[in-house]
Amino acid sequence: MTIIVTGSSGLLGTALVKALRADGARVVRLVRRAPQSSEESFWNPAKGLVDPAALEGAEAVVHLAGAGIGDRRWDGPRKRELLSSRVEGTQTLATALTELSSRPPVLLSASAIGYYGDTGDRAVDESGPSGEGFLAGLVRAWEAEAEPAARAGVRTVLLRTGLVLSRDGGMLSRMLPIFKLGLGAPLGSGRQYWSWISMDDWVHAVLHTLRTRELDGPVNLTAPEPVTNAEFTAALGRALRRPTMPLPVPGPVLRAALGEFAQEGVLIGQRVTPRRLLDTGYVFRHIHLNEALPAVL
């Protein structure tokens, strides 16, 4: 089985490629430099370039490439980069798939629960409407670029990923040094919901979507039990056996430090549930945060 993967050097891609290879798959990584082996193929999404021979006859394409959402402050150029890195790559792949004589039967395309905007304390599943804000608009544009592949008969799954728990990268890894010093605290009101998933579950949920033919369209990659930020703070403190601060970090302080990302990436609530994973029989390894954090750490 040959599976094509973009974004393979990122946090999620690295973990997924390792799991796919352990599962016996041959993984061909699309890279933006000169290929160094037969398991790499050059592509340039900004110019719409991808080698059709690399895609022809593959069993699946997993598209994870995109600039990191929370890596830098959101000024105008960064917002354009966040959008273009997703739209151009997805457009390049979807267009190439429509032109193949032997198309891969499935495309898994990265997406995000930012699609739902601020849901407050209202739980939403994949049937929920899109929300407001920059991230919601970005996700709508991102997902729309995968539609040509779906229209061409490729089973297309939109992987709406929540907060992935990993000590090797992402938001949790940036929080760890502060919490290890005993300076962790709720952010803003602390009442906003965070929808999380362990790295182990994220990888196995992706493998589940590869194998489950009735899954197409949006699939939420989140654990069944979202928690508030205050609950997340307390659980992380317990997992590290460190105290946490009783007073929250005020929203204005976070906005001054993180810019616009603070509002859409930290302070809004997203209470997202994985209905389609559960309906198709996926069994979570980590349902409760109090069990997941010690396992991750």
ABEGO torsion letter per residue (X at the ends): XBBBBBGAABAAAAAAAAAAAAAGBBBBBBBABBBABAABBBBBAAAGBBBAAAABGBABBBBABEBBAAABBBBAAAAAAAAAAAAAAAAAAAAAAAABABBBABBBBBBBAAAAEBAEABBBBAABBBBBEAAAAAAAAAAAAAAAAAAAGBBBBBBBBBBBBBAAEEAAAAAAAAAAAGABBBBEAGABBBBBBBAAAAAAAAAAAAABAABBEBBBBBBABBBBAAAAAAAAAAAAGBBBBABBBBAAAAAAAAEAAAAAAAABBBBBBBAAAAAAGBBBABABAAAAAAAAX
